[in-house]
Amino acid sequence: MLLGAVLHLACATRTSVSVKLMRRMSNTASRSPSSVSLSTFASEYYGEVLIGEPPQSFLMAFDTGSGNVLVPSVDCQDKACLNHTRYDPDKSQTAQQIAYASQPDTPADLGDWGDGGSRDVVTVTFGTGEVSGVFVRDKVCVGGLCNQMDVVAASNETEQPFALVPFDGVLGLSLAQMAEANAFSFVENVLQHGGLQHSLFSVFIGVDDSEHSEITFGEYKRSRMATELFFAPVSTPGYWQVEMEDIAIANKRQSLCVAQDGKQKGPPKCQVAVDTGTSLLAGPTDIINALIDRLAVADDCANYKKLPDLGFIVSGHILNLKPEDYVDKSQDGCSVALMTLDIPPPKGPLFIFGDPFLRKYYTVYDRDALRVGFALAKHPGVNSKTQTMLIDLGSKITLRKHHAH
């Protein structure tokens, strides 16, 4: 079943492809910081991806925190695979078995495959399980955007968490440095060579199930933005990672991203990855604990209405979150929705902007210019005249209201 893929045409030239994203909430544990992706599966955004010719349809998680296209294979007999649609390369006229990730033009010698010595097997480790698989080159299509690329065909998947997730596989949307090789990167192979005018994509996350979430390849939509868009350069290619100058509480700098002596030396020590595959806001233990102490959210929610804005300063702008964005409030009480996550160098230390941030801000991922764009998302009831964004002017922070054009 086609899940809302829409092809936009202008002057007979394809300008963009938009795909509706489905969402299901769950309580699945997060992945290990040492894994190839930082994502959790607690908020699952997924849509239709076609692989092969004739096409085989899969529901895939769209994940900017991982780099490979991963799909269960018919060779996998684990429960996690049997619970989902499995990919059969023998039924695809365009499939080619690949022996080695480092030599993508080397076909696999399937006659020797039983000895295990004729092709690579990759293992992707997650916090609660892992996936192992081999490499196949085939046609990959999203909303009519197609190209040949290499995918990981899983031959083994652990029951937890993969037997429980609603999607079949993962469409990695990070930069190529996160993939097994350039041939495995959707961004490099399909986004850049799929016939679009611009090699970028944008993500809009609805505040609830009544508002459609979507990913758009080839453009960003002003109709989805309540304020002007601004960009921050990618600081370290791989994750869609940018520098964060500091963190603000009630629009006041907290000096959490400077050296211990309080003076800035070189680039900020805070880096942040924008990750559509994670459900939380996360960061280094020392900074997260400091924020929790300074926010002082009462367990019984007694001070909930008086809680301040929590802001992240990126490229001079403070991206503020309201208490309803960063506090988990329920009948059991209140707690800060900030998770500690200590990612070792060279990928860390790193903050993660997950679901709470992505609902608030429309994000743009520009492959050509290697930059990430941010704008206040235009949800029903959002008033751009009262919602403020702040800009840092040297030693002091002044208020500036932004209006959508």
C-alpha positions as CSV (number, residue, x, y, z in Angstrom):
1,M,0.0,0.0,0.0
2,L,1.4,3.4,-0.9
3,L,1.9,5.5,2.2
4,G,1.2,9.0,0.9
5,A,4.1,9.4,-1.5
6,V,3.5,12.6,-3.5
7,L,5.6,13.6,-6.5
8,H,5.7,17.4,-7.3
9,L,6.4,18.4,-10.8
10,A,7.4,21.9,-12.1
11,C,8.0,22.6,-15.8
12,A,8.4,18.9,-16.5
13,T,11.4,18.8,-14.0
14,R,11.1,16.9,-10.8
15,T,11.8,19.3,-7.9
16,S,10.8,17.4,-4.8
17,V,9.4,14.2,-3.4
18,S,7.4,14.1,-0.2
19,V,6.7,11.0,1.8
20,K,4.2,10.8,4.6
21,L,5.7,9.3,7.8
22,M,3.7,7.0,10.1
23,R,4.4,7.1,13.8
24,R,4.0,4.7,16.6
25,M,5.1,5.4,20.2
26,S,6.7,2.6,22.3
27,N,8.9,2.2,25.4
28,T,11.8,0.4,23.7
29,A,15.2,0.9,25.3
30,S,17.8,3.1,23.6
31,R,20.7,1.9,21.5
32,S,24.2,1.6,22.8
33,P,26.4,4.7,22.5
34,S,29.0,2.5,20.8
35,S,26.7,1.4,18.0
36,V,26.7,2.8,14.5
37,S,23.6,4.9,15.3
38,L,22.5,6.8,18.3
39,S,18.8,6.3,17.8
40,T,16.3,4.8,20.0
41,F,13.1,3.2,18.7
42,A,10.8,4.8,21.2
43,S,9.4,7.2,18.6
44,E,9.2,5.4,15.3
45,Y,8.8,7.4,12.1
46,Y,8.6,5.2,9.1
47,G,7.3,5.1,5.5
48,E,7.3,3.1,2.3
49,V,10.6,2.2,0.5
50,L,10.7,0.1,-2.6
51,I,13.6,-2.2,-3.4
52,G,14.2,-4.2,-6.6
53,E,12.6,-4.6,-10.0
54,P,9.8,-5.5,-9.8
55,P,9.6,-3.5,-6.6
56,Q,9.3,-5.1,-3.2
57,S,7.6,-2.9,-0.7
58,F,9.0,-2.3,2.9
59,L,8.1,-0.1,5.8
60,M,11.4,1.6,6.8
61,A,12.4,3.9,9.6
62,F,13.8,7.2,8.3
63,D,16.9,7.7,10.5
64,T,19.3,10.6,10.2
65,G,21.4,8.9,12.9
66,S,22.5,5.9,10.8
67,G,24.1,5.5,7.5
68,N,23.0,2.2,5.8
69,V,19.9,0.8,4.3
70,L,19.1,-2.3,6.2
71,V,16.3,-4.8,5.4
72,P,15.5,-8.4,6.5
73,S,16.4,-11.1,4.0
74,V,14.5,-14.2,3.1
75,D,17.5,-16.1,4.4
76,C,16.7,-14.9,7.9
77,Q,14.6,-17.3,9.9
78,D,14.7,-15.5,13.2
79,K,11.4,-14.4,14.7
80,A,12.2,-10.7,14.2
81,C,12.5,-11.3,10.5
82,L,9.5,-13.7,10.2
83,N,7.4,-10.9,11.8
84,H,8.2,-8.6,8.9
85,T,8.3,-8.4,5.2
86,R,11.6,-9.9,3.9
87,Y,13.6,-9.0,0.9
88,D,14.2,-11.7,-1.8
89,P,17.0,-10.7,-4.2
90,D,16.2,-13.7,-6.4
91,K,12.9,-12.1,-7.3
92,S,14.6,-8.8,-8.4
93,Q,16.0,-8.4,-11.9
94,T,18.3,-5.7,-10.8
95,A,19.8,-7.4,-7.7
96,Q,23.5,-8.3,-7.5
97,Q,25.2,-10.0,-4.6
98,I,28.2,-8.0,-3.4
99,A,31.2,-9.7,-1.8
100,Y,33.0,-6.8,0.0
101,A,32.0,-3.4,1.2
102,S,35.5,-2.0,0.3
103,Q,35.2,-3.5,-3.2
104,P,31.6,-2.9,-4.2
105,D,32.2,-4.0,-7.8
106,T,33.2,-7.5,-6.7
107,P,30.3,-10.0,-7.1
108,A,29.9,-12.5,-4.4
109,D,30.8,-16.1,-5.2
110,L,27.7,-17.8,-3.9
111,G,29.1,-21.2,-4.6
112,D,31.6,-20.7,-1.8
113,W,29.3,-18.9,0.5
114,G,28.7,-21.9,2.7
115,D,32.4,-21.8,3.7
116,G,31.9,-18.2,4.8
117,G,35.1,-17.1,3.1
118,S,33.9,-15.4,0.0
119,R,32.1,-12.3,1.2
120,D,31.8,-9.8,4.1
121,V,29.3,-10.2,6.9
122,V,28.6,-7.0,8.8
123,T,27.2,-6.9,12.4
124,V,25.3,-3.8,13.5
125,T,25.1,-3.7,17.4
126,F,22.3,-1.9,19.2
127,G,21.7,-1.4,22.9
128,T,19.2,-4.3,23.2
129,G,20.2,-6.4,20.2
130,E,22.1,-6.7,16.9
131,V,21.6,-7.4,13.2
132,S,24.0,-9.3,11.0
133,G,23.8,-9.4,7.2
134,V,25.5,-9.5,3.8
135,F,25.6,-7.0,0.9
136,V,23.3,-6.7,-2.1
137,R,23.2,-4.0,-4.8
138,D,19.7,-3.2,-6.0
139,K,17.4,-0.4,-7.1
140,V,16.1,1.6,-4.1
141,C,13.2,4.0,-4.5
142,V,11.4,6.5,-2.2
143,G,8.4,8.2,-3.6
144,G,9.6,7.8,-7.2
145,L,13.2,8.9,-6.3
146,C,15.3,5.9,-7.4
147,N,18.9,4.8,-8.0
148,Q,21.1,1.7,-7.7
149,M,22.9,1.3,-4.3
150,D,24.2,-1.3,-1.9
151,V,22.0,-2.4,1.0
152,V,22.5,-4.7,4.0
153,A,20.3,-7.8,3.7
154,A,20.0,-9.1,7.3
155,S,20.5,-12.8,7.8
156,N,20.1,-12.6,11.6
157,E,18.2,-10.3,13.9
158,T,17.8,-10.5,17.6
159,E,14.2,-10.7,18.9
160,Q,14.7,-7.6,21.1
161,P,13.9,-5.1,19.9
162,F,13.3,-6.0,16.3
163,A,10.5,-8.5,16.7
164,L,8.3,-5.7,18.2
165,V,9.0,-2.7,16.0
166,P,6.3,-1.8,13.3
167,F,8.8,-1.2,10.5
168,D,10.7,-3.8,8.5
169,G,14.1,-2.1,8.2
170,V,16.0,1.2,8.4
171,L,16.7,3.8,5.8
172,G,19.8,5.5,7.0
173,L,20.0,9.2,6.1
174,S,23.2,10.3,7.7
175,L,26.2,11.5,5.7
176,A,28.3,8.9,3.9
177,Q,30.9,8.7,6.7
178,M,28.4,6.7,8.7
179,A,27.8,4.1,6.0
180,E,29.8,1.0,5.3
181,A,31.1,2.8,2.1
182,N,29.8,5.5,-0.2
183,A,27.9,2.8,-2.2
184,F,25.8,2.2,0.9
185,S,24.8,5.8,1.5
186,F,21.2,6.8,0.4
187,V,22.3,10.4,0.6
188,E,25.2,9.9,-1.8
189,N,23.5,7.5,-4.2
190,V,19.8,8.4,-4.4
191,L,19.5,11.9,-3.0
192,Q,22.4,13.3,-5.1
193,H,21.7,11.2,-8.3
194,G,18.0,10.8,-8.3
195,G,17.3,13.7,-10.6
196,L,16.4,16.4,-8.0
197,Q,17.5,20.0,-8.4
198,H,18.8,20.3,-4.9
199,S,20.5,17.6,-2.8
200,L,18.8,18.3,0.5
201,F,15.8,17.0,2.5
202,S,13.6,18.4,5.2
203,V,11.6,16.9,8.1
204,F,8.3,18.0,9.6
205,I,7.1,16.1,12.6
206,G,3.4,16.5,13.7
207,V,2.6,17.3,17.3
208,D,0.1,14.4,17.3
209,D,-1.4,11.7,15.1
210,S,-3.9,14.2,13.7
211,E,-1.1,16.2,12.0
212,H,0.8,14.5,9.2
213,S,4.5,14.0,9.6
214,E,6.5,14.1,6.4
215,I,10.0,14.0,4.9
216,T,10.6,16.0,1.7
217,F,13.5,15.3,-0.6
218,G,14.7,18.1,-2.9
219,E,13.3,21.2,-1.1
220,Y,12.1,22.8,2.1
221,K,8.6,24.1,2.4
222,R,7.9,27.6,3.7
223,S,4.4,26.4,4.4
224,R,5.9,24.3,7.2
225,M,7.8,27.2,8.8
226,A,6.5,29.7,11.3
227,T,9.7,31.7,11.3
228,E,12.7,32.4,9.1
229,L,15.1,29.5,8.4
230,F,18.7,29.8,9.4
231,F,21.6,27.4,8.8
232,A,24.5,26.0,10.8
233,P,27.4,24.3,9.1
234,V,28.1,20.6,9.7
235,S,31.1,20.6,12.1
236,T,32.1,16.9,11.7
237,P,30.6,15.0,8.7
238,G,29.0,11.7,9.5
239,Y,26.1,12.6,11.8
240,W,24.2,15.8,10.9
241,Q,26.3,17.4,13.6
242,V,26.7,21.1,14.4
243,E,28.4,23.2,17.0
244,M,26.3,24.4,20.0
245,E,27.7,27.6,21.6
246,D,26.0,27.2,24.9
247,I,22.8,26.3,26.7
248,A,20.4,29.0,28.1
249,I,17.9,28.9,30.9
250,A,15.3,31.7,30.8
251,N,17.5,33.2,28.0
252,K,20.6,33.4,30.2
253,R,23.8,31.7,29.3
254,Q,24.8,28.8,31.5
255,S,28.5,28.6,30.4
256,L,28.2,24.8,30.1
257,C,30.0,24.7,26.7
258,V,33.2,26.5,27.7
259,A,36.4,25.4,29.3
260,Q,36.4,24.7,33.0
261,D,38.1,28.1,33.8
262,G,35.0,29.7,32.2
263,K,36.9,31.0,29.1
264,Q,36.2,29.9,25.6
265,K,39.2,28.3,24.0
266,G,38.8,27.4,20.4
267,P,35.6,25.8,19.2
268,P,32.7,25.1,21.6
269,K,33.0,21.7,23.4
270,C,29.3,21.1,22.8
271,Q,28.4,19.3,19.6
272,V,24.9,18.2,18.7
273,A,23.5,15.7,16.2
274,V,20.0,16.2,14.8
275,D,18.6,12.6,14.9
276,T,15.1,11.6,13.5
277,G,15.6,8.2,15.0
278,T,15.7,9.1,18.7
279,S,12.8,9.9,21.0
280,L,14.6,12.0,23.6
281,L,17.0,14.9,24.2
282,A,20.3,13.5,25.3
283,G,23.8,14.7,26.2
284,P,26.9,14.2,28.3
285,T,26.2,13.2,31.9
286,D,28.0,16.2,33.6
287,I,26.0,18.8,31.5
288,I,22.7,17.0,31.7
289,N,23.0,16.6,35.5
290,A,23.9,20.3,35.8
291,L,20.8,21.2,33.7
292,I,18.5,19.0,35.8
293,D,19.8,20.7,39.0
294,R,19.4,24.2,37.6
295,L,15.9,23.6,36.2
296,A,14.8,22.2,39.5
297,V,11.6,20.6,38.3
298,A,9.5,19.5,41.3
299,D,8.6,15.8,41.3
300,D,5.0,16.7,42.2
301,C,4.8,19.3,39.4
302,A,4.3,22.1,42.0
303,N,6.4,24.6,40.0
304,Y,5.5,23.4,36.5
305,K,3.7,26.6,35.5
306,K,6.7,28.7,36.6
307,L,9.4,26.7,34.8
308,P,11.7,28.6,32.4
309,D,12.5,28.1,28.8
310,L,15.3,25.8,28.0
311,G,17.4,27.0,25.1
312,F,20.2,25.7,22.9
313,I,22.4,28.4,21.2
314,V,23.2,27.4,17.7
315,S,24.7,29.9,15.1
316,G,23.8,32.8,17.4
317,H,20.2,31.7,17.8
318,I,18.6,30.3,20.9
319,L,16.3,27.5,20.0
320,N,14.0,27.6,23.0
321,L,11.9,24.7,24.3
322,K,8.9,25.3,26.6
323,P,8.3,23.2,29.8
324,E,5.8,21.1,27.9
325,D,8.6,20.3,25.4
326,Y,11.2,19.2,27.9
327,V,9.2,17.9,30.9
328,D,7.5,14.6,31.1
329,K,4.2,15.4,33.0
330,S,1.8,12.6,34.0
331,Q,-0.4,11.5,36.9
332,D,2.8,10.1,38.6
333,G,4.5,13.5,38.6
334,C,7.1,15.5,36.6
335,S,10.6,14.7,35.4
336,V,13.0,16.3,33.0
337,A,13.0,14.5,29.6
338,L,16.8,14.7,29.3
339,M,18.8,11.5,29.0
340,T,22.4,11.1,29.9
341,L,24.4,9.7,27.0
342,D,28.2,9.5,27.1
343,I,29.5,8.9,23.6
344,P,33.3,8.3,23.6
345,P,35.6,10.2,21.2
346,P,36.0,10.6,18.3
347,K,32.2,10.7,17.8
348,G,31.6,12.2,21.2
349,P,30.9,13.9,23.5
350,L,27.7,14.7,21.7
351,F,24.2,16.0,22.4
352,I,21.2,14.5,20.5
353,F,18.3,16.6,19.3
354,G,15.5,14.0,19.1
355,D,11.7,13.9,19.0
356,P,10.9,16.7,21.5
357,F,13.1,19.1,19.5
358,L,12.0,17.9,16.1
359,R,8.3,18.5,16.9
360,K,9.2,22.0,17.8
361,Y,11.6,22.9,14.9
362,Y,11.4,22.2,11.2
363,T,14.8,20.9,10.1
364,V,16.6,20.9,6.7
365,Y,19.6,18.7,5.8
366,D,21.7,20.2,3.0
367,R,24.2,17.7,1.5
368,D,25.7,20.1,-1.1
369,A,26.4,22.9,1.4
370,L,27.0,20.5,4.4
371,R,24.7,22.5,6.7
372,V,21.6,22.0,8.8
373,G,18.7,24.4,8.8
374,F,16.3,25.3,11.6
375,A,13.0,27.1,11.8
376,L,10.1,27.1,14.2
377,A,7.6,24.5,12.9
378,K,4.2,25.8,11.8
379,H,1.7,23.8,13.8
380,P,-2.0,24.7,14.3
381,G,-2.2,27.4,16.9
382,V,1.4,28.5,16.7
383,N,1.7,32.3,16.7
384,S,4.9,33.5,15.2
385,K,4.3,37.0,16.6
386,T,4.4,35.7,20.2
387,Q,6.9,32.8,19.7
388,T,10.3,34.3,20.0
389,M,13.7,33.2,18.8
390,L,16.8,34.9,20.2
391,I,20.1,36.0,18.6
392,D,23.4,36.3,20.5
393,L,25.1,39.7,19.9
394,G,28.5,39.2,21.5
395,S,28.4,39.7,25.3
396,K,24.6,40.0,25.7
397,I,21.5,38.3,24.3
398,T,18.8,40.5,22.9
399,L,15.3,39.6,21.8
400,R,14.4,39.5,18.2
401,K,11.0,38.4,16.8
402,H,11.0,36.5,13.6
403,H,8.2,36.4,11.1
404,A,7.5,34.0,8.4
405,H,7.7,35.3,4.8
